[in-house]
């Protein structure tokens, strides 16, 4: 049975009492973590501070042609979302970053996406006010173990294992809204070994970033530190070790990784 450090508890009670807390609340005021836990962060262009990541939300099938290539009908399907863990972030800050080919998969896919990062949040946010909560934007990749995703989907089971794994969210440094504005149109493109595979315009999104934030806030209380991967265009496809991926979104930092 675990032992209780009476001095630590009494110290917390005393500190809490000094702050005007009751004894029970004071005992739990500032508990020491069992061990340190790293905070996932993303650099901000031109700033010394970094952006702490709370949650990663991703929307599925948000470009009509991609929805069709995944076997869906974009004219009838409401938006749906999934999450990745915060520490799935792999910061790609200039040059070509090495990205490890993950375990368990034989069909590893790229998905280039516009990423919005939130400075504030709330519940039931109106779409007309949703962009007020955006701090900035970045270029990201929603890397996917497609065979695992499809296999679990075919079994009517959650396909988290296909999307939520280590370094499955490569992302560039953030460009703040005060410098980038809110991109609603512009080229979004990804090339593999110099050959363009994905090439579309942000205006082709089915659900805008504002609408995505509004929809998410109906299901979750959004908060500062949340980031939203806003969907990928058509022509997602496989990559293998040695491939170099180069992604770009008009007005935002470029992203490049080598699969190793």
Secondary structure, DSSP 8 states (H G I E B T S, - for coil): -----HHHHHHHHHHHHHTT--HHHHHTTT---SS-----EEEBTT-SSEEE---EEEESS-BHHHHHHTT--TTT----EEEE-GGGEEE--SS-EEE---SS-S-EEE-EEEEEEES--BSS--HHHHGGGEEEEEEEE--EEHHHHHHHHHTTS--HHHH-STT-EEE--BEEHHHH----SSEEEEEETTEEEEEEEGGGBSS-HHHHHHHHHHHS-B-TT-EEE----S--EEE-TT-EEEEEETTS--EEEEE-
